C-alpha cells in the first residue's frame, strides 16, 4: 500500500492535481479524494487498461478519463495495432441512476477529455441472483471492459422489491450483481475496484465462477481475473499483456 506522501507525489507527477485545480469551483460535490483517485489512475496507467466501465459517477470519472487519455498518448499506436478487434479503446463508460449527477459531471468534464467519456442513465431494480436478494442496473453499457470501478448505485436509487424486501431499509447494504452478469465475457486480467461496500465484495467473490485474486488497499477491494490468455494471438484486449498468472 502506498503512503500518503507517495500518493501526493503521484497526484503531482501524473497531472491530476493540475487537472482538478483547473476545474470550475464545485459547490455541489465533495472535494476530490486524493488517495482514491490516485489508486484508480495508477491502476489504469500501470497495466495499461483500455476500456473502463464505471458504476456511479463523479470525480472518479474525470480521473479515469485522464488516465485513458495518457494511456492513448503513451500506448495508442501499439495497442491499436495489437488489439484489432477492440472497438472501444481508451474510452470510459459510466452509468448512474441519478440524472442530476450525470448532468453535473458532464458540465465539469474538461473539453479535451469529454469525447472519451460516455455517460448513461439507468434505473436500478431489486432482483435476485441464485435466489438471493441483490440489485442490477436495467441498462448496461454494451462494451467489454478491462477495468471496472464499482461505486454505485446509492441504495436510495434502487427501485422495486422482492417478496417485500427492498433497499429502503437503512441497515440493508448495497448488493450490486451486475458484474456477475458480465463475468462470462470479461477477459482474463480484467480488474475490478470496489470502493468500500465490503458486504457486496463478499457476495461477488463468493459467486464469481472464474479464478480471481483479491487484495485490499485502504477502503478499496481489488479483484482480478487470473487465468491464461485466450490464445496465442492477442487481438481482443487485456488478456495478452503478460499479467501475473497468465501464460
KABEL-V965505 format. One record per backbone hydrogen bond with DSSP energy under -1.0 kcal/mol. CO is the residue of the C=O (numbers start at 1). NH is the residue of the N-H. E is the energy in kcal/mol with one decimal. If there is no record, write none. Layout:
# KABEL-V965505
CO,NH,E ; CO,NH,E
This chain:
# KABEL-V965505
3,7,-2.3 ; 4,8,-2.3 ; 5,9,-2.2 ; 6,10,-2.4 ; 7,11,-2.7 ; 8,12,-1.7 ; 9,13,-2.9 ; 10,14,-2.8 ; 11,17,-2.6 ; 15,19,-2.2 ; 16,20,-2.6 ; 17,21,-2.5 ; 18,22,-1.4 ; 33,37,-2.5 ; 34,38,-2.7 ; 35,39,-2.1 ; 36,40,-2.1 ; 37,41,-2.5 ; 38,42,-2.9 ; 39,43,-2.3 ; 40,44,-2.2 ; 41,45,-2.2 ; 42,46,-2.9 ; 43,47,-1.2 ; 44,49,-2.4 ; 50,90,-2.0 ; 50,91,-1.3 ; 51,146,-2.2 ; 51,147,-1.4 ; 52,93,-2.8 ; 53,149,-2.4 ; 54,95,-2.6 ; 55,151,-2.3 ; 58,62,-1.0 ; 59,63,-2.2 ; 60,64,-2.8 ; 61,65,-2.1 ; 62,66,-2.0 ; 63,67,-2.1 ; 64,68,-2.3 ; 65,69,-2.3 ; 66,70,-2.2 ; 67,71,-2.5 ; 68,72,-2.3 ; 69,73,-2.0 ; 70,74,-2.3 ; 71,75,-3.4 ; 72,76,-1.9 ; 75,79,-2.9 ; 76,80,-2.4 ; 77,81,-1.1 ; 78,82,-2.4 ; 79,83,-3.0 ; 83,86,-1.6 ; 91,52,-2.5 ; 92,118,-2.8 ; 93,54,-2.9 ; 94,120,-2.5 ; 95,56,-2.9 ; 96,122,-1.8 ; 98,102,-1.7 ; 99,103,-2.7 ; 100,104,-2.2 ; 101,105,-2.6 ; 102,106,-2.5 ; 103,107,-1.9 ; 105,108,-1.0 ; 110,113,-1.8 ; 110,114,-1.5 ; 113,116,-1.5 ; 114,117,-1.5 ; 116,92,-2.9 ; 118,94,-2.5 ; 120,96,-2.0 ; 123,138,-2.8 ; 124,159,-3.2 ; 125,136,-2.0 ; 127,134,-2.4 ; 129,132,-1.2 ; 132,129,-2.3 ; 134,127,-2.7 ; 135,177,-2.3 ; 136,125,-2.6 ; 141,143,-2.0 ; 146,191,-2.0 ; 147,53,-2.3 ; 148,193,-3.0 ; 149,55,-3.0 ; 150,195,-2.1 ; 154,157,-2.4 ; 155,158,-1.4 ; 159,126,-2.8 ; 162,165,-2.2 ; 165,162,-2.5 ; 169,172,-2.0 ; 175,135,-2.0 ; 177,181,-1.2 ; 178,182,-1.8 ; 179,183,-1.6 ; 182,185,-1.4 ; 183,186,-1.4 ; 187,190,-2.0 ; 190,225,-2.0 ; 191,148,-2.6 ; 192,223,-3.1 ; 193,150,-3.0 ; 194,221,-2.3 ; 197,201,-2.2 ; 198,202,-2.2 ; 199,203,-1.9 ; 200,204,-2.5 ; 201,205,-2.8 ; 202,206,-1.8 ; 203,207,-1.1 ; 204,208,-2.4 ; 211,226,-1.6 ; 213,224,-2.0 ; 215,222,-3.2 ; 217,220,-2.4 ; 219,196,-2.4 ; 220,217,-2.7 ; 221,194,-2.8 ; 222,215,-2.1 ; 223,192,-3.2 ; 224,213,-2.1 ; 225,189,-1.9 ; 235,85,-2.9 ; 237,240,-1.4 ; 238,241,-1.3 ; 243,246,-1.9
